[in-house]
Amino acid sequence: MGAAPDTALRYACCMNDWTITTHDQPDASDALIVDGGLGASNGAAFDDVRPLACFLRDAEGGVLGGVVGRRWGECAELQQLWVQPELRRQGLGARLVQAFERQAATHGCMRVYLETFSFQAPRLYRALGYEVRHTIAGYAAGIQKHLMVHELGAGPGA
């Protein structure tokens, strides 16, 4: 079964003429406009949001893995964790998460939160002291998404 065609709905209101279009494969530049606009709006409410990242590098400085996220106030969000496949299962992901947590703590963060799918790394995060606070079911093949939180200073990896 093929993808549904893009559609457009036209609305007229208050002397304006708007079109709402739907897309199964949106243009990347359009998505960046929405992302940038949301970032600007959020920036007005959270003016202290700062990026935070840790990288695993080879001898030449090339990136072999990393943790990317952000911090503000007492919270840090771990948004992405990735290690090259051939380097997995050696404790490097755990070390990256711990480095991220330590750096977040130096900025006054008291907790780190993240979202992970059941096929990703929830066992790793649990072993580091993260607790599942919410689970969303309904994905294909029984996959679940977990919102996990680690209160820094409470348990492994602190």
MIMARBA-675209 format. One record per residue: residue number from 0; x, z, y of N, C-alpha, C in turn. Coordinates in nm, 4 decimals, padded with zeros to 6 digits, m for minus. Atoms other than C-alpha are relative to their C-alpha. Layout:
<nodes>
   num         nX         nZ         nY        caX        caZ        caY         cX         cZ         cY
   NUM          X          Z          Y          X          Z          Y          X          Z          Y
...
</nodes>
This chain:
<nodes>
   num         nX         nZ         nY        caX        caZ        caY         cX         cZ         cY
     0    00.0851    00.0000   m00.1171    00.0000    00.0000    00.0000    00.0891    00.0000    00.1226
     1   m00.0835    00.0139   m00.1193    00.1538   m00.1065    00.3330   m00.0368    00.1009    00.1064
     2    00.0232   m00.0913   m00.1115    00.1792    00.0955    00.6503   m00.1187   m00.0484    00.0822
     3    00.1121    00.0351   m00.0856   m00.1257    00.1053    00.8720    00.0538   m00.0641    00.1279
     4   m00.0487    00.0638   m00.1228   m00.0950   m00.1202    01.1750   m00.0075    00.0957    00.1173
     5    00.0073   m00.0786   m00.1218   m00.0224    00.0305    01.5135   m00.1339   m00.0288    00.0662
     6    00.1298    00.0166   m00.0635   m00.3411    00.0845    01.7098    00.0072    00.0491    00.1434
     7    00.0074   m00.0424   m00.1393   m00.4366    00.1321    02.0722   m00.1438    00.0381    00.0316
     8    00.1304   m00.0438   m00.0493   m00.7262    00.3243    02.2235    00.0095    00.0025    00.1517
     9   m00.0057    00.0065   m00.1460   m00.8072    00.2644    02.5891   m00.1012    00.0978    00.0584
    10    00.0841   m00.0974   m00.0673   m00.9456    00.5394    02.8121    00.0027   m00.0276    00.1498
    11    00.0067    00.0101   m00.1454   m01.0651    00.5109    03.1703   m00.0559    00.1315    00.0514
    12    00.0436   m00.1294   m00.0526   m01.0947    00.8315    03.3674    00.0620    00.0215    00.1365
    13   m00.0522   m00.0444   m00.1297   m01.0581    00.9491    03.7230    00.0799   m00.1096    00.0698
    14   m00.0649    00.1106   m00.0682   m00.9625    00.6078    03.8613    00.1311   m00.0426   m00.0676
    15   m00.1198    00.0385    00.0739   m00.6851    00.5753    03.6000   m00.0395   m00.0764   m00.1244
    16    00.0216    00.0755    00.1230   m00.6549    00.3472    03.3031    00.1149    00.0335   m00.0943
    17   m00.1019   m00.0425    00.0945   m00.4656    00.5011    03.0102   m00.0213   m00.0668   m00.1339
    18    00.0063    00.0514    00.1356   m00.3848    00.3651    02.6683    00.0712    00.0987   m00.0909
    19   m00.0652   m00.0818    00.1019   m00.3136    00.5862    02.3674    00.0282   m00.0921   m00.1174
    20   m00.0376    00.0835    00.1132   m00.1211    00.3994    02.1010    00.0473    00.0900   m00.1134
    21   m00.0471   m00.0756    00.1157   m00.0534    00.5232    01.7497    00.0977   m00.0868   m00.0767
    22   m00.1087    00.0741    00.0638    00.2549    00.4272    01.5507    00.0439    00.0712   m00.1265
    23   m00.0608   m00.0548    00.1209    00.3726    00.4797    01.1955    00.1519   m00.0045    00.0095
    24   m00.1441    00.0090   m00.0227    00.7199    00.3776    01.3113    00.0227   m00.0141    00.1504
    25   m00.0122    00.0065   m00.1462    00.7543    00.4713    01.6800    00.1361   m00.0523    00.0441
    26   m00.1237    00.0462   m00.0611    01.0153    00.3099    01.8988    00.0839    00.1221    00.0390
    27   m00.0876   m00.1150   m00.0252    01.3135    00.5471    01.9269    00.0069    00.0334    00.1492
    28   m00.0088   m00.0281   m00.1435    01.3290    00.5073    02.3057   m00.1253    00.0708    00.0513
    29    00.1226   m00.0706   m00.0386    00.9645    00.6157    02.3399    00.0056    00.1463   m00.0434
    30   m00.0115   m00.1375    00.0497    01.0300    00.9233    02.1243    00.0977    00.0805    00.0851
    31   m00.0965   m00.0702   m00.0856    01.3308    01.0106    02.3422   m00.0611    00.0397    00.1338
    32    00.0685   m00.0354   m00.1248    01.1093    01.0055    02.6519   m00.0806    00.1279   m00.0190
    33    00.0796   m00.1198    00.0288    00.8760    01.2613    02.4928    00.0920    00.1204   m00.0198
    34   m00.0947   m00.1082    00.0245    01.1702    01.4708    02.3712    00.0613    00.0490    00.1307
    35   m00.0591   m00.0380   m00.1285    01.3320    01.4658    02.7154   m00.0993    00.0701    00.0914
    36    00.1034   m00.0637   m00.0825    01.0064    01.5505    02.8900   m00.0302    00.1413   m00.0464
    37    00.0245   m00.1337    00.0537    00.9424    01.8436    02.6588    00.1181    00.0912    00.0297
    38   m00.1188   m00.0787   m00.0318    01.3010    01.9598    02.7054    00.0005    00.0470    00.1446
    39    00.0059   m00.0368   m00.1417    01.2563    01.9563    03.0824   m00.1058    00.1071    00.0244
    40    00.1057   m00.1009   m00.0148    00.9279    02.1495    03.0578    00.0442    00.1343   m00.0557
    41   m00.0474   m00.1247    00.0599    01.0776    02.4055    02.8227    00.1112    00.0613    00.0820
    42   m00.1092   m00.0503   m00.0826    01.3837    02.4332    03.0437   m00.0490    00.0783    00.1196
    43    00.0561   m00.0731   m00.1129    01.1609    02.5486    03.3286   m00.0430    00.1412   m00.0420
    44    00.0429   m00.1309    00.0495    01.0316    02.8360    03.1123    00.1164    00.0804   m00.0558
    45   m00.1147   m00.0648    00.0631    01.3591    02.9122    02.9325    00.1261   m00.0571    00.0623
    46   m00.1153    00.0571   m00.0688    01.6389    02.8520    03.1770    00.1337    00.0440   m00.0588
    47   m00.1258   m00.0470    00.0585    01.8945    03.0301    02.9605    00.0238   m00.0539   m00.1411
    48   m00.0216    00.0604    00.1315    01.8711    02.8074    02.6502    00.1367   m00.0678    00.0004
    49   m00.1349    00.0548    00.0094    02.2239    02.7182    02.5408    00.0257   m00.0498   m00.1416
    50   m00.0349    00.0472    00.1340    02.3581    02.5111    02.2518    00.0989    00.0944   m00.0669
    51   m00.0934   m00.0802    00.0784    02.5513    02.6825    01.9749    00.0278   m00.0768   m00.1283
    52   m00.0344    00.0766    00.1199    02.7403    02.5118    01.6918    00.1318    00.0499   m00.0577
    53   m00.1235   m00.0302    00.0718    03.0123    02.5709    01.4333    00.0256   m00.1181   m00.0925
    54   m00.0325    00.1162    00.0811    03.1970    02.2955    01.2483    00.1110    00.0309   m00.0991
    55   m00.1060   m00.0011    00.1006    03.4046    02.2690    00.9315    00.0764   m00.1306    00.0214
    56   m00.0802    00.1181   m00.0329    03.6944    02.0324    01.0070    00.1145   m00.0173   m00.0988
    57   m00.1176    00.0278    00.0825    03.9656    01.8630    00.8064    00.1251    00.0135    00.0867
    58   m00.1269   m00.0184   m00.0703    04.3343    01.8708    00.9043    00.0132   m00.0900    00.1227
    59   m00.0058    00.0915   m00.1144    04.2832    01.5756    01.1419   m00.1087    00.0291    00.1033
    60    00.1066   m00.0356   m00.0930    03.9850    01.7413    01.3127   m00.1327   m00.0660   m00.0292
    61    00.1267    00.0637    00.0360    03.7174    01.5323    01.1410   m00.1009    00.1021   m00.0496
    62    00.1066   m00.0926    00.0381    03.3843    01.7031    01.0815   m00.0389   m00.0227   m00.1462
    63    00.0383    00.0012    00.1412    03.3149    01.7875    00.7159   m00.1325    00.0713   m00.0234
    64    00.1252   m00.0735    00.0092    03.0106    02.0022    00.7842   m00.0208    00.0755    00.1297
    65    00.0238   m00.0762   m00.1215    02.8488    02.2167    01.0454   m00.1372    00.0631    00.0053
    66    00.1265   m00.0645   m00.0350    02.5725    02.4304    01.1852   m00.0239   m00.0316    00.1467
    67    00.0353    00.0324   m00.1375    02.3933    02.3177    01.4993   m00.1275    00.0761    00.0336
    68    00.1179   m00.0736   m00.0419    02.1444    02.5264    01.6923    00.0025    00.0282    00.1476
    69    00.0069   m00.0403   m00.1407    02.0705    02.7003    02.0170   m00.0305    00.1483    00.0075
    70    00.0237   m00.1426   m00.0198    02.0361    03.0441    02.1629   m00.0644    00.0220    00.1364
    71    00.0502   m00.0494   m00.1277    01.8425    03.2186    02.4336   m00.0528    00.1395   m00.0208
    72    00.0399   m00.1398    00.0111    01.7724    03.5818    02.5024    00.0625    00.0627   m00.1227
    73   m00.0476   m00.0678    00.1205    01.8021    03.7850    02.1856   m00.0140   m00.0858   m00.1256
    74    00.0255    00.0867    00.1146    01.7224    03.4864    01.9598    00.0978   m00.1162   m00.0071
    75   m00.0745    00.1233    00.0250    01.9273    03.2093    01.8062   m00.0765   m00.0777   m00.1066
    76    00.0670    00.0863    00.0965    01.7773    02.9160    01.6209    00.1042   m00.0863   m00.0694
    77   m00.0858    00.0848    00.0812    01.9771    02.7585    01.3403   m00.0840   m00.1225   m00.0344
    78    00.0826    00.1187    00.0167    01.8430    02.4037    01.3505    00.0459   m00.0898   m00.1141
    79   m00.0509    00.0889    00.1043    02.0702    02.2160    01.1118    00.1235    00.0608   m00.0652
    80   m00.1179   m00.0365    00.0784    02.3178    02.3043    00.8377    00.0274   m00.1158   m00.0939
    81   m00.0354    00.1099    00.0884    02.5050    02.0317    00.6552    00.1471    00.0131   m00.0374
    82   m00.1360    00.0060    00.0518    02.8181    02.0146    00.4390    00.0087   m00.1258   m00.0867
    83   m00.0161    00.1197    00.0818    02.9541    01.6962    00.2819   m00.0269    00.0331   m00.1466
    84    00.0405   m00.0293    00.1384    02.8172    01.6720   m00.0735    00.1144    00.0445   m00.0917
    85   m00.1097   m00.0356    00.0906    03.1562    01.6899   m00.2469    00.0603    00.1367    00.0305
    86   m00.0532   m00.1318   m00.0371    03.2351    02.0180   m00.0659   m00.1017    00.1123   m00.0194
    87    00.1046   m00.1012    00.0176    02.9117    02.1986   m00.1519    00.0316    00.0903   m00.1183
    88   m00.0127   m00.1000    00.1073    02.8894    02.5033   m00.3802    00.1384    00.0648   m00.0020
    89   m00.1291   m00.0665   m00.0129    03.2197    02.6424   m00.2526   m00.0062    00.1137    00.1015
    90    00.0157   m00.1078   m00.0974    03.0781    02.8973   m00.0080    00.0184   m00.0432    00.1442
    91   m00.0256    00.0469   m00.1362    03.1415    02.6785    00.2959   m00.1252    00.0072    00.0882
    92    00.1244   m00.0121   m00.0761    02.7760    02.6671    00.4026   m00.0229    00.1431    00.0439
    93    00.0160   m00.1416   m00.0344    02.7614    03.0470    00.3909    00.0963    00.0394    00.1119
    94   m00.0978   m00.0319   m00.1052    03.0787    03.0719    00.5996   m00.0405   m00.0585    00.1347
    95    00.0468    00.0604   m00.1245    02.9359    02.8318    00.8563   m00.1153    00.0795    00.0607
    96    00.1130   m00.0793   m00.0495    02.6116    03.0306    00.8821    00.0499    00.1324    00.0571
    97   m00.0539   m00.1278   m00.0483    02.8066    03.3555    00.9177    00.0749   m00.0168    00.1322
    98   m00.0698    00.0259   m00.1261    03.0259    03.2038    01.1906   m00.1006   m00.0213    00.1133
    99    00.1066    00.0224   m00.0978    02.7099    03.0882    01.3717   m00.0606    00.1333    00.0426
   100    00.0582   m00.1313   m00.0295    02.5623    03.4384    01.3462    00.0943    00.0841    00.0855
   101   m00.0966   m00.0786   m00.0784    02.8819    03.6023    01.4748    00.0087   m00.0499    00.1443
   102   m00.0066    00.0557   m00.1359    02.8991    03.3650    01.7704   m00.1274    00.0332    00.0770
   103    00.1266   m00.0359   m00.0645    02.5301    03.4245    01.8463    00.0022    00.1466    00.0441
   104   m00.0060   m00.1431   m00.0325    02.5898    03.8014    01.8371    00.0888    00.0263    00.1213
   105   m00.0861   m00.0209   m00.1175    02.8710    03.7699    02.0921   m00.0738   m00.0308    00.1295
   106    00.0817    00.0328   m00.1171    02.6072    03.6332    02.3294   m00.1226    00.0899    00.0106
   107    00.1108   m00.0952   m00.0079    02.3697    03.9246    02.2687   m00.1189   m00.0302   m00.0888
   108    00.1118    00.0314    00.0896    02.1511    03.7650    02.0037   m00.0140    00.1085   m00.1058
   109    00.0314   m00.1044    00.0976    01.9826    04.0167    01.7741   m00.0587   m00.0579   m00.1284
   110    00.0604    00.0617    00.1184    01.8220    03.7699    01.5321    00.0252   m00.1499    00.0020
   111   m00.0119    00.1444    00.0186    01.8624    03.4203    01.3943   m00.1198   m00.0432   m00.0836
   112    00.1117    00.0530    00.0786    01.5695    03.2150    01.2719    00.0242   m00.1468   m00.0309
   113   m00.0167    00.1383    00.0438    01.5408    02.8811    01.0951   m00.1208   m00.0426   m00.0802
   114    00.0975    00.0577    00.0926    01.3120    02.6505    00.9023    00.0783   m00.0739   m00.1070
   115   m00.0639    00.0698    00.1104    01.4118    02.5208    00.5602   m00.1052   m00.0380   m00.1029
   116    00.0884    00.0404    00.1082    01.2388    02.3281    00.2866    00.0447    00.0652   m00.1305
   117   m00.0305   m00.0643    00.1288    01.2211    02.4683   m00.0657    00.1078   m00.0743   m00.0776
   118   m00.1044    00.0743    00.0705    01.4562    02.1920   m00.1885    00.1341    00.0068    00.0735
   119   m00.1246   m00.0099   m00.0755    01.7185    02.2742    00.0752    00.0745    00.1278   m00.0384
   120   m00.0880   m00.1142    00.0257    01.8905    02.6117    00.1019   m00.0650    00.1380    00.0148
   121    00.0579   m00.1335   m00.0183    01.6407    02.9017    00.0954    00.0730    00.1095   m00.0786
   122   m00.0735   m00.1024    00.0779    01.8415    03.0792   m00.1777    00.1263    00.0430    00.0737
   123   m00.1181   m00.0337   m00.0794    02.1557    03.0618    00.0354   m00.0378    00.0941    00.1133
   124    00.0406   m00.0825   m00.1135    01.9732    03.2037    00.3357   m00.0447    00.1395   m00.0447
   125    00.0400   m00.1321    00.0522    01.8147    03.4833    00.1285    00.1229    00.0835   m00.0337
   126   m00.1225   m00.0716    00.0361    02.1600    03.5774   m00.0042    00.0741    00.0502    00.1242
   127   m00.0648   m00.0407   m00.1248    02.2758    03.6041    00.3593   m00.0850    00.0966    00.0816
   128    00.0820   m00.1000   m00.0676    01.9957    03.8440    00.4520   m00.1228   m00.0526    00.0709
   129    00.1187    00.0566   m00.0639    01.7251    03.6059    00.5741   m00.1234    00.0340   m00.0815
   130    00.1280   m00.0288    00.0639    01.3639    03.6918    00.4988   m00.1003   m00.1084    00.0361
   131    00.1056    00.0971   m00.0261    01.0758    03.4479    00.4641   m00.1099    00.0708    00.0784
   132    00.1075   m00.0563   m00.0822    00.8243    03.5212    00.7403   m00.1271   m00.0827   m00.0098
   133    00.1179    00.0855    00.0134    00.5938    03.2257    00.6815    00.0350   m00.1191   m00.0894
   134   m00.0184    00.1152    00.0868    00.5519    02.9488    00.4235   m00.1154   m00.0968    00.0208
   135    00.1005    00.1054   m00.0122    00.3703    02.6194    00.4658    00.0068   m00.0846   m00.1264
   136    00.0088    00.0823    00.1210    00.2570    02.4435    00.1484   m00.0711   m00.1295    00.0348
   137    00.0761    00.1226   m00.0182    00.1024    02.1015    00.1036    00.0846   m00.1247    00.0108
   138   m00.0867    00.1172    00.0003    00.4040    01.8737    00.1057   m00.0024   m00.0630   m00.1389
   139   m00.0039    00.0703    00.1281    00.4524    01.6178   m00.1713    00.0850    00.0768   m00.1009
   140   m00.0776   m00.0553    00.1124    00.5852    01.7323   m00.5102    00.0129    00.1520    00.0053
   141   m00.0020   m00.1458   m00.0034    00.5034    02.0981   m00.4412    00.1023    00.0597    00.0947
   142   m00.1002   m00.0481   m00.0953    00.7650    02.1261   m00.1647   m00.0679    00.0898    00.1028
   143    00.0479   m00.0920   m00.1023    00.7216    02.4121    00.0809    00.1020    00.0078    00.1131
   144   m00.0877   m00.0240   m00.1147    00.8633    02.4804    00.4265   m00.0055    00.1494    00.0308
   145   m00.0094   m00.1436   m00.0271    00.9839    02.8337    00.5031    00.0555    00.0253    00.1398
   146   m00.0561   m00.0546   m00.1229    01.0318    03.0042    00.8369    00.0701    00.1283   m00.0411
   147   m00.0793   m00.1150    00.0429    01.3117    03.2559    00.7784    00.0684    00.0644    00.1219
   148   m00.0600   m00.0756   m00.1096    01.4555    03.5274    01.0033    00.1024    00.0970   m00.0576
   149   m00.1023   m00.1001    00.0345    01.7714    03.7363    00.9832    00.0224    00.0866    00.1222
   150   m00.0279   m00.0966   m00.1053    01.7893    04.0465    01.1979    00.1480    00.0336   m00.0112
   151   m00.1439   m00.0220    00.0069    02.1590    04.0669    01.2805    00.0307    00.1489   m00.0069
   152   m00.0315   m00.1412    00.0233    02.3190    04.3919    01.1701   m00.0812    00.0578   m00.1139
   153    00.0838   m00.0469    00.1102    02.0721    04.4126    00.8800    00.0256   m00.0844   m00.1237
   154   m00.0206    00.0662    00.1276    02.2148    04.3005    00.5496    00.1170   m00.0935   m00.0033
   155   m00.1144    00.0893    00.0211    02.4607    04.0429    00.4150    00.0142   m00.1006    00.1128
   156   m00.0263    00.0998   m00.1013    02.6243    03.8085    00.6609   m00.0026    00.0543    00.1404
   157    00.0121   m00.0567   m00.1352    02.5728    04.0470    00.9527    00.1362    00.0215    00.0606
</nodes>
